[in-house]
């Protein structure tokens, strides 16, 4: 399977995963490198970058997502025969946690 087919498969996997939770998701425009080109569009304020790789350089993937959009970057990634993971920057994650669980101080 070539990398383009693998990318499409990963993007569709992420789309179907988001749809299971009620989001209207679709593959993004495939014009690489512009702010309007996340791998997946789901009507949420995140730039979703999808990577299906056995050996993934997370920092490089995050740099790509940050460079492509002003939205909060999120990496949906998975190795073969494993469950998908979501990676985001720590400062973005804590803002999400604070929104759901406000600090008590």
Phi and psi in degrees as a GROMACS rama.xvg file:
@    title "Ramachandran Plot"
@    xaxis  label "Phi"
@    yaxis  label "Psi"
@TYPE xy
-78.5582  168.543  UNK-2
-64.9574  -32.5628  UNK-3
-65.8762  -43.9978  UNK-4
-64.7365  -40.0706  UNK-5
-65.1052  -40.3342  UNK-6
-62.688  -44.2921  UNK-7
-62.1631  -43.202  UNK-8
-60.6722  -43.3955  UNK-9
-64.9135  -41.8881  UNK-10
-63.8849  -43.8088  UNK-11
-65.2404  -35.8962  UNK-12
-60.2788  -46.0689  UNK-13
-65.5909  -41.3832  UNK-14
-58.2005  -48.1364  UNK-15
-64.9772  -36.21  UNK-16
-63.6063  -46.7258  UNK-17
-64.3742  -39.0118  UNK-18
-63.3686  -32.1946  UNK-19
-58.4929  -26.1337  UNK-20
-99.9828  9.21669  UNK-21
94.793  6.10854  UNK-22
-87.1218  142.916  UNK-23
-85.2529  99.4954  UNK-24
-117.18  151.738  UNK-25
-153.633  163.962  UNK-26
-65.949  145.2  UNK-27
-78.2499  176.324  UNK-28
-65.9372  137.353  UNK-29
-94.8833  44.0121  UNK-30
-104.88  91.5173  UNK-31
-54.299  136.78  UNK-32
89.9401  10.2358  UNK-33
-113.398  162.038  UNK-34
-64.1773  -20.438  UNK-35
-93.0834  16.9821  UNK-36
-124.37  51.4728  UNK-37
-67.2061  158.119  UNK-38
-65.3124  -34.5652  UNK-39
-134.609  135.808  UNK-40
-111.428  127.569  UNK-41
-137.11  13.1997  UNK-42
68.8373  24.2235  UNK-43
-121.72  157.275  UNK-44
-81.1845  46.999  UNK-45
-129.566  144.294  UNK-46
-94.7092  108.481  UNK-47
-95.1696  118.45  UNK-48
-108.166  128.974  UNK-49
-109.285  132.447  UNK-50
-137.796  119.561  UNK-51
-108.258  101.417  UNK-52
-146.944  144.274  UNK-53
-74.5395  -38.9967  UNK-54
-123.827  99.6896  UNK-55
-106.944  131.766  UNK-56
-88.8701  95.112  UNK-57
-60.4022  -38.779  UNK-58
-64.2756  -39.9162  UNK-59
-66.9311  -41.3274  UNK-60
-62.8689  -40.9217  UNK-61
-66.501  -42.0676  UNK-62
-58.2609  -41.4664  UNK-63
-61.1658  -47.1018  UNK-64
-64.2058  -41.1579  UNK-65
-64.0578  -41.8945  UNK-66
-67.2664  -32.3307  UNK-67
-82.9072  -17.7912  UNK-68
-157.2  149.563  UNK-69
-79.3359  -9.41929  UNK-70
-71.0359  165.709  UNK-71
-64.3038  123.357  UNK-72
-80.4943  137.328  UNK-73
-135.374  135.17  UNK-74
-108.958  118.974  UNK-75
-95.6803  117.692  UNK-76
-141.928  155.594  UNK-77
-158.833  141.188  UNK-78
-90.3305  165.229  UNK-79
-56.8636  137.84  UNK-80
58.1666  33.084  UNK-81
-132.97  163.805  UNK-82
-76.3628  151.806  UNK-83
-70.7254  152.901  UNK-84
-124.435  155.671  UNK-85
-116.269  131.38  UNK-86
-121.686  133.72  UNK-87
-142.406  165.11  UNK-88
-66.9891  146.955  UNK-89
-58.6469  -41.6862  UNK-90
-65.3996  -34.658  UNK-91
-70.062  -40.0408  UNK-92
-62.8293  -44.5003  UNK-93
-66.0949  -33.0397  UNK-94
-65.1353  -38.1996  UNK-95
-64.9323  -45.3513  UNK-96
-62.2195  -44.9101  UNK-97
-61.6457  -33.6264  UNK-98
-68.016  -33.8361  UNK-99
-88.7923  -40.1708  UNK-100
-124.92  84.4581  UNK-101
-57.0122  143.075  UNK-102
-59.5283  149.477  UNK-103
-89.0027  -10.3628  UNK-104
